[in-house]
Amino acid sequence: MGTQHELMPGAMAMLKQAQRLGYQLGIITNGVAKVQKSRLSESGLAPLFSSVLVSETVGVEKPDPVIFERFFATSGVTPTVTVANH
């Protein structure tokens, strides 16, 4: 399961462009840490994200506010400069 991933067309190019433009990329994901980190690695996306937070490591899942609070506390990103895609 940790090796299953399928990127949307253009996703890699868009993320690389955002990184070139100076955006700090982070991800909050529900699931098992080992599986989610493997997926990011296998897809080639891992190096693009400076912050990755998996629900298993926090003990709560999205949409619980605690996971977002933990992300902001550990990533150095503030909610006022965050763009979320639900």
Backbone hydrogen bonds in HBPLUS format (Angstrom, degrees):
<---DONOR---> <-ACCEPTOR-->    atom                        ^
c    i                          cat <-CA-CA->   ^        H-A-AA   ^      H-
h    n   atom  resd res      DA  || num        DHA   H-A  angle D-A-AA Bond
n    s   type  num  typ     dist DA aas  dist angle  dist       angle   num
A0004-GLN N   A0001-MET O   3.18 MM   3  5.40 164.3  2.20 109.4 114.2     1
A0011-ALA N   A0008-MET O   3.00 MM   3  5.40 165.0  2.02 137.7 138.5     2
A0014-MET N   A0010-GLY O   2.96 MM   4  6.07 158.0  2.01 151.5 157.9     3
A0015-LEU N   A0011-ALA O   2.96 MM   4  6.19 163.0  1.99 154.7 158.9     4
A0016-LYS N   A0012-MET O   2.93 MM   4  6.12 161.7  1.96 153.3 158.6     5
A0017-GLN N   A0013-ALA O   2.95 MM   4  6.08 153.3  2.02 144.0 151.4     6
A0018-ALA N   A0014-MET O   2.95 MM   4  6.20 157.8  2.00 148.1 154.0     7
A0019-GLN N   A0015-LEU O   2.97 MM   4  6.20 156.0  2.03 146.1 152.6     8
A0020-ARG N   A0016-LYS O   2.90 MM   4  6.17 157.2  1.96 146.7 153.0     9
A0021-LEU N   A0017-GLN O   2.94 MM   4  6.18 143.1  2.07 145.4 155.6    10
A0023-TYR N   A0018-ALA O   3.00 MM   5  5.48 158.1  2.05 157.6 150.6    11
A0022-GLY N   A0019-GLN O   2.96 MM   3  5.14 157.5  2.01 107.2 113.6    12
A0050-SER N   A0025-LEU O   2.81 MM  25  5.88 139.7  1.97 156.1 164.6    13
A0027-ILE N   A0051-SER O   2.83 MM  24  6.26 145.9  1.94 144.4 155.5    14
A0053-LEU N   A0027-ILE O   2.90 MM  26  6.30 157.6  1.95 157.5 165.0    15
A0029-THR N   A0053-LEU O   2.95 MM  24  6.40 160.9  1.99 161.4 167.0    16
A0055-SER N   A0029-THR O   2.84 MM  26  6.17 155.4  1.90 156.6 162.8    17
A0036-GLN N   A0032-VAL O   2.93 MM   4  6.14 173.5  1.94 167.8 169.6    18
A0037-LYS N   A0033-ALA O   2.91 MM   4  5.93 168.2  1.92 156.1 159.6    19
A0038-SER N   A0034-LYS O   3.08 MM   4  6.06 148.9  2.18 135.1 143.9    20
A0039-ARG N   A0035-VAL O   2.94 MM   4  6.20 157.1  1.99 150.7 156.9    21
A0040-LEU N   A0036-GLN O   3.03 MM   4  6.32 160.5  2.07 148.9 153.6    22
A0041-SER N   A0037-LYS O   2.97 MM   4  6.14 157.7  2.02 144.1 150.5    23
A0042-GLU N   A0038-SER O   2.77 MM   4  5.91 177.2  1.77 161.0 161.9    24
A0043-SER N   A0039-ARG O   2.98 MM   4  5.96 148.6  2.08 144.6 152.3    25
A0045-LEU N   A0040-LEU O   3.04 MM   5  5.19 124.9  2.36 157.3 163.4    26
A0046-ALA N   A0040-LEU O   3.09 MM   6  4.89 150.0  2.18 121.9 117.5    27
A0044-GLY N   A0041-SER O   3.06 MM   3  5.28 149.5  2.15 105.5 115.0    28
A0048-LEU N   A0045-LEU O   2.84 MM   3  5.54 152.7  1.92 127.0 135.8    29
A0049-PHE N   A0046-ALA O   3.21 MM   3  5.72 157.3  2.27 117.3 122.9    30
A0057-THR N   A0054-VAL O   2.93 MM   3  5.71 138.4  2.11 123.4 132.8    31
A0058-VAL N   A0055-SER O   3.01 MM   3  5.19 139.4  2.18 104.7 116.6    32
A0059-GLY N   A0055-SER O   2.77 MM   4  5.85 152.3  1.84 162.6 171.4    33
A0064-ASP N   A0061-GLU O   2.85 MM   3  5.82 151.3  1.93 139.1 139.7    34
A0067-ILE N   A0064-ASP O   3.23 MM   3  6.08 141.9  2.38 123.3 129.0    35
A0068-PHE N   A0065-PRO O   3.12 MM   3  5.29 121.6  2.48 100.5 114.7    36
A0069-GLU N   A0065-PRO O   2.93 MM   4  6.22 159.5  1.97 156.4 162.9    37
A0070-ARG N   A0066-VAL O   2.91 MM   4  6.11 159.1  1.96 150.7 155.7    38
A0071-PHE N   A0067-ILE O   3.06 MM   4  6.21 154.0  2.13 137.1 144.2    39
A0072-PHE N   A0068-PHE O   2.96 MM   4  6.22 166.5  1.97 153.9 156.5    40
A0073-ALA N   A0069-GLU O   2.94 MM   4  6.09 150.9  2.02 144.8 153.4    41
A0074-THR N   A0070-ARG O   3.01 MM   4  6.15 143.2  2.15 146.3 154.7    42
A0075-SER N   A0071-PHE O   2.86 MM   4  5.75 140.5  2.01 152.5 161.8    43
A0081-VAL N   A0078-THR O   3.05 MM   3  5.79 163.1  2.08 123.4 128.1    44
A0082-THR N   A0079-PRO O   3.36 MM   3  5.11 163.8  2.39 107.9 106.5    45
